[in-house]
Amino acid sequence: MTHQEHASGPDRKTAGLGDGTRAVRAGLPEPVKYEPTLPGPVFAAHFHLPGEPTGPYTYGRDENPTWTHLERAIGELEAPGEEGVETLVFASGMAAISAVLFSQLKSGDAVVLPTDGYQALPLLHEQLRAYGIEVRTAPTGGDGQLAVLDGARLLWIETPSNPGLDVCDVRRLVREAHAAGALVAVDNTLATPLGQRPLELGADFSVASDTKGMTGHGDVLLGHVSCRDPGRAAEVRRWRKIVGAIPGPMEAWLAHRSLATLQLRIDRQCATALELARTLSGRADVTGLRYPGLPGDPSHAVAARQMRRFGPVVSFELADRERADRFLEALRLVDDATSFGGVRSTAERRGRWGGDAVAEGFIRFSVGAEDPEDLIADVLRALDEAGSAG
């Protein structure tokens, strides 16, 4: 059995079904009498290996049965019913991002990255340049990356961007990049495959930090890469083996278990996020409001053409750092924490980290699965308290 057959074949039983049904059933093995529906995590550094090493499992840095189930499940969500899509899981989102960049680029190549992407990307800029790779940057909004695409080997898209929530036209960028001979990778972390399917939009790689919405409980670090080209997948797999950026079996099992509630979580979060955005749009003390699902948002028209759900994150600005800090302190149902996509709402003043081109009063708000009326009442009360204390 080849790696591709082993880890990425589509489950025909879920082809053509709804998102919720697929999420619940994705990646499950064939039922065996008296065995669990989802087998427990396999803890193994090595496997019995008599004779020639021709089987799927040889050594724990290469493969693990628990990863196999999860990789198959994510592949079914990324490209339902499609043959030939391979998914690889990693120890974190940054491990997945790094695997694509460093497996596909070599000295002398050029890569195009967003200026407004995840705030750890500048760390990658430094390392890429140290390896002799030219790094070009441009904003996500307005498909700005097209202006610096000429001669690039790889275009890296993050849409919606984090934390500013700008959106670019993936189909257009893919078309232009491929015409120019460049590969395209899409960071799909904020949308998840239930919100957007980059491979269907033509991308070569769909990459995500599954620490966020895919697992959704704030207790697992994980990432993945999905792609169609077996040669590209083999290069990413080789990078994972070389650097050992592998997830633990317990984390992989927890992630697979969490996928079963993905559609339930995402639908609740997206609905509440839209309701929160509508409510905030009527507040005089809130400026710079962004949510792609809001009809008046600058990115809404593009997002509506390529996204099926608009994600759980709303961003906005308060007057200054002090008011933002008072707002966060006044919240009772929202944790002041980084990351996003979890079942418990979180918010943070994003400027505290540095690395993001945001105002001091900029808030990234990740909507959880609380009752919307409770959450919105908490936000409105906190805004009022933050304003009256000023």
C-alpha positions in Angstrom: 0.0 0.0 0.0 1.5 3.4 -1.0 1.5 6.4 1.3 -1.1 8.1 -0.9 -3.5 5.1 -0.9 -2.9 4.7 2.8 -3.4 8.2 4.0 -5.6 10.1 1.6 -8.1 8.1 -0.3 -11.6 9.6 -0.3 -14.4 8.0 1.7 -17.1 7.3 -0.9 -19.6 6.9 1.9 -19.4 10.7 2.6 -19.2 11.9 -1.0 -22.2 14.1 -1.8 -23.3 14.4 1.8 -23.8 17.6 3.9 -21.0 19.2 5.9 -22.3 18.0 9.2 -22.7 14.4 8.1 -19.2 14.5 6.5 -17.6 16.0 9.6 -19.1 13.3 11.8 -18.1 10.4 9.6 -14.8 11.6 8.1 -11.8 9.4 8.4 -13.5 6.6 10.3 -12.2 3.1 9.6 -14.5 0.3 8.4 -16.5 -1.0 11.3 -15.1 -4.1 13.1 -17.2 -6.0 15.6 -16.4 -5.1 19.2 -13.9 -2.4 18.1 -14.5 1.3 18.8 -15.9 3.5 16.1 -12.8 5.8 16.4 -9.8 3.7 17.5 -7.8 5.1 20.3 -4.4 6.8 19.9 -1.6 4.5 18.9 1.5 5.2 21.0 4.4 3.7 19.2 8.0 4.7 18.3 8.4 1.6 16.2 6.4 -1.3 14.8 7.0 -5.0 14.3 8.9 -5.1 11.0 10.1 -8.6 9.9 11.7 -8.8 6.5 11.6 -6.0 4.0 10.1 -2.7 5.2 7.3 -2.6 2.7 4.3 -1.9 5.0 2.7 1.4 5.8 4.0 1.7 9.4 7.7 1.3 10.1 8.9 4.1 12.4 7.0 6.7 14.5 8.5 9.7 12.8 7.3 8.6 9.4 3.7 7.3 10.0 1.2 6.5 12.7 -2.2 4.9 12.3 -3.8 7.7 14.4 -2.4 10.3 11.9 -3.8 8.2 9.1 -7.4 8.5 10.3 -7.0 12.2 10.9 -5.3 12.9 7.6 -8.0 11.0 5.7 -10.7 12.9 7.6 -9.2 16.3 6.9 -8.7 15.3 3.2 -12.4 14.5 3.0 -13.3 18.0 4.3 -10.8 19.8 2.0 -11.9 18.0 -1.2 -15.0 15.9 -0.6 -15.1 12.7 -2.7 -12.1 13.7 -4.8 -9.4 11.2 -5.7 -5.7 12.0 -5.3 -5.7 14.7 -2.6 -3.1 14.0 0.1 -3.1 15.5 3.6 -0.2 15.6 6.0 -0.6 16.6 9.7 2.0 18.6 11.6 2.9 19.5 15.2 1.6 23.1 14.7 0.3 25.5 12.1 3.8 27.1 11.8 5.3 23.6 11.2 2.8 23.2 8.3 3.5 26.6 6.9 7.3 26.1 7.2 7.0 22.7 5.5 5.5 24.1 2.4 7.8 27.1 2.1 11.1 25.3 2.8 10.2 22.2 0.8 9.2 24.2 -2.3 11.8 27.0 -2.3 15.5 27.0 -2.9 18.2 29.7 -3.0 17.6 32.1 -5.9 13.8 31.7 -5.8 11.4 34.5 -5.0 8.3 34.1 -2.8 5.4 36.5 -2.4 3.9 36.8 1.1 1.2 39.1 2.5 2.2 42.2 4.5 -0.9 41.8 6.7 -0.7 38.0 7.5 -0.1 36.1 10.7 2.4 38.0 12.9 4.9 35.2 13.0 5.5 35.4 9.2 8.3 38.1 9.6 10.3 35.4 11.4 10.0 33.3 8.3 11.1 36.2 6.2 14.4 36.3 8.1 15.0 32.6 7.6 14.0 32.6 4.0 16.4 35.5 3.2 19.2 33.7 5.1 18.7 30.8 2.7 19.1 33.1 -0.3 15.4 33.3 -1.1 14.0 36.7 -2.2 11.0 37.7 -0.1 8.4 40.1 -1.6 5.4 41.4 0.3 2.2 43.1 -0.6 -1.2 43.6 1.1 -4.1 41.1 0.8 -6.8 43.6 0.0 -7.3 44.6 -3.6 -5.4 41.5 -4.8 -2.3 43.6 -4.1 0.1 40.7 -4.3 -0.4 40.5 -8.1 1.8 43.6 -8.4 4.9 41.8 -7.2 4.2 38.4 -8.6 6.4 38.5 -11.8 9.1 35.8 -11.7 8.1 34.4 -8.3 8.3 30.7 -7.5 5.5 30.7 -4.9 2.6 32.9 -4.0 1.4 32.7 -0.4 -2.1 33.8 0.3 -3.8 34.3 3.6 -7.5 35.0 3.2 -9.3 36.2 5.3 -6.1 37.8 6.6 -5.4 37.7 10.3 -6.1 40.0 12.1 -7.3 42.6 9.6 -9.8 40.3 7.8 -9.1 41.5 4.3 -10.0 39.1 1.5 -8.4 38.5 -1.9 -9.8 36.8 -5.0 -8.3 33.4 -4.8 -9.4 32.3 -8.3 -7.9 35.4 -9.8 -4.6 35.1 -8.0 -4.3 31.4 -8.8 -5.0 32.1 -12.5 -2.4 34.8 -12.7 0.1 32.9 -10.6 -0.1 29.7 -12.6 0.1 31.7 -15.9 3.4 33.2 -14.5 4.7 29.8 -13.5 4.2 30.2 -9.7 2.7 27.8 -7.2 0.0 29.0 -4.9 -0.5 28.1 -1.2 -3.5 29.4 0.7 -3.5 29.8 4.5 -7.1 28.7 5.2 -6.9 28.8 9.0 -9.6 31.4 9.7 -12.1 29.9 7.2 -11.5 26.2 7.7 -12.6 23.8 4.9 -16.2 24.4 5.8 -15.8 28.0 5.0 -13.6 27.9 2.0 -11.9 25.1 0.0 -8.7 26.5 -1.6 -8.0 23.3 -3.7 -11.4 23.7 -5.3 -10.5 27.4 -6.1 -7.3 26.1 -7.9 -4.6 26.4 -5.2 -1.8 24.0 -5.1 -1.7 23.8 -1.3 -4.3 24.4 1.4 -2.5 25.0 4.7 -4.0 25.6 8.2 -3.2 25.9 11.8 -5.7 23.4 13.2 -5.0 24.7 16.6 -7.8 27.2 15.8 -11.2 26.4 14.5 -10.6 22.9 13.2 -10.1 21.5 16.7 -11.9 24.4 18.4 -11.2 23.7 22.1 -8.0 25.5 22.7 -6.2 22.4 23.9 -4.4 21.1 20.8 -1.5 22.4 18.7 -1.8 21.0 15.2 -1.5 22.0 11.6 -2.0 20.4 8.2 -1.1 20.6 4.5 -3.4 19.3 1.7 -2.4 19.1 -2.0 -3.2 17.2 -5.1 0.2 16.7 -6.7 1.8 13.5 -5.4 5.3 14.9 -6.1 4.6 18.1 -4.1 3.1 16.0 -1.3 6.2 13.8 -1.2 8.4 16.9 -0.9 6.3 18.1 2.0 6.4 14.7 3.6 10.1 14.5 3.3 10.5 17.9 5.0 8.3 16.6 7.9 10.5 13.6 8.2 13.7 15.6 8.1 12.7 18.1 10.8 10.5 15.7 12.8 7.6 18.2 13.0 5.1 15.5 13.8 2.1 15.6 16.1 1.7 13.3 19.1 -0.8 10.6 18.7 -2.9 11.9 21.5 -3.1 15.3 19.9 -4.0 13.7 16.6 -6.8 11.6 18.2 -8.2 14.6 20.0 -8.2 16.6 16.8 -10.1 13.8 15.0 -12.6 13.6 17.8 -13.1 17.4 17.6 -13.9 17.3 13.9 -17.2 15.6 14.6 -18.6 18.9 16.0 -16.9 21.2 13.4 -20.1 22.0 11.5 -22.1 22.6 14.7 -19.4 24.8 16.1 -18.7 26.8 13.0 -22.3 27.5 12.1 -23.1 28.7 15.6 -19.9 30.9 15.7 -20.5 32.4 12.3 -24.1 33.2 13.0 -23.2 34.9 16.2 -20.3 36.7 14.7 -22.5 38.2 12.0 -25.0 39.3 14.7 -22.3 40.8 16.8 -20.9 42.7 13.8 -24.3 44.1 13.0 -24.7 45.2 16.6 -21.3 46.8 16.7 -21.9 48.6 13.4 -24.4 50.8 15.3 -22.0 51.9 18.0 -20.4 55.3 17.7 -17.5 54.2 19.9 -16.6 51.4 17.5 -14.6 52.2 14.4 -12.8 50.2 11.7 -15.3 47.3 12.0 -14.4 44.4 9.8 -16.3 41.1 9.2 -16.4 39.6 5.7 -20.0 38.4 6.2 -21.3 41.9 6.8 -22.9 43.1 3.6 -21.3 46.5 4.0 -17.8 45.2 4.6 -15.3 46.1 1.9 -14.4 42.4 1.3 -18.0 41.1 1.3 -18.5 40.9 -2.5 -15.3 38.9 -3.0 -15.8 36.8 0.1 -19.3 35.9 -0.9 -18.1 34.5 -4.3 -15.5 32.1 -2.7 -16.5 31.5 0.9 -19.3 29.3 2.2 -19.1 30.6 5.7 -17.4 33.7 6.9 -15.6 32.6 10.0 -15.8 33.4 13.7 -13.6 36.5 13.9 -14.7 40.1 14.1 -12.2 43.0 14.3 -12.7 46.6 15.3 -11.0 49.6 17.0 -11.7 51.5 20.1 -10.5 55.0 20.8 -7.1 54.1 22.3 -5.1 51.5 24.2 -6.6 52.5 27.6 -10.2 52.1 26.4 -9.4 48.8 24.7 -7.8 47.5 27.9 -10.8 48.6 30.0 -13.2 46.9 27.6 -11.3 43.6 27.8 -11.1 43.8 31.6 -14.9 44.4 31.8 -15.8 41.4 29.7 -17.2 38.5 31.8 -18.0 35.8 29.2 -14.9 36.4 27.1 -11.3 35.4 27.9 -8.5 37.9 27.2 -6.4 35.4 25.3 -4.6 35.0 21.9 -5.6 32.5 19.2 -9.1 32.2 17.8 -11.8 29.7 16.6 -12.5 28.1 20.0 -15.9 27.3 21.6 -15.2 29.9 24.3 -15.1 33.5 23.1 -11.7 35.2 23.3 -10.6 38.8 22.5 -7.3 40.7 22.7 -5.7 44.0 22.0 -3.7 42.7 19.1 -1.1 45.5 19.3 0.3 44.1 22.5 2.4 41.6 20.6 3.9 43.8 18.0 4.3 42.7 14.4 0.8 43.6 13.2 0.2 47.0 11.6 -2.8 47.8 13.8 -3.8 50.7 16.0 -3.3 50.6 19.7 -7.0 50.2 20.3 -7.5 47.4 17.7 -9.5 44.4 19.0 -9.5 40.9 17.5 -12.6 39.2 18.8 -13.1 35.5 18.3 -16.8 34.5 18.7 -17.4 31.2 20.6 -20.4 29.0 21.0 -22.1 30.9 23.8 -25.8 31.9 23.5 -25.6 35.0 21.2 -27.9 37.1 23.3 -25.6 36.5 26.4 -22.4 37.2 24.5 -23.7 40.4 22.8 -25.1 41.7 26.1 -21.7 41.1 27.7 -20.0 43.0 24.9 -22.4 45.9 25.0 -22.1 46.2 28.8 -18.3 46.1 28.6 -18.2 48.8 25.9 -20.4 51.0 28.1 -18.3 50.5 31.1 -15.1 51.1 29.2 -16.5 54.4 27.9 -17.9 55.7 31.2 -14.6 55.0 33.0 -12.7 57.1 30.4 
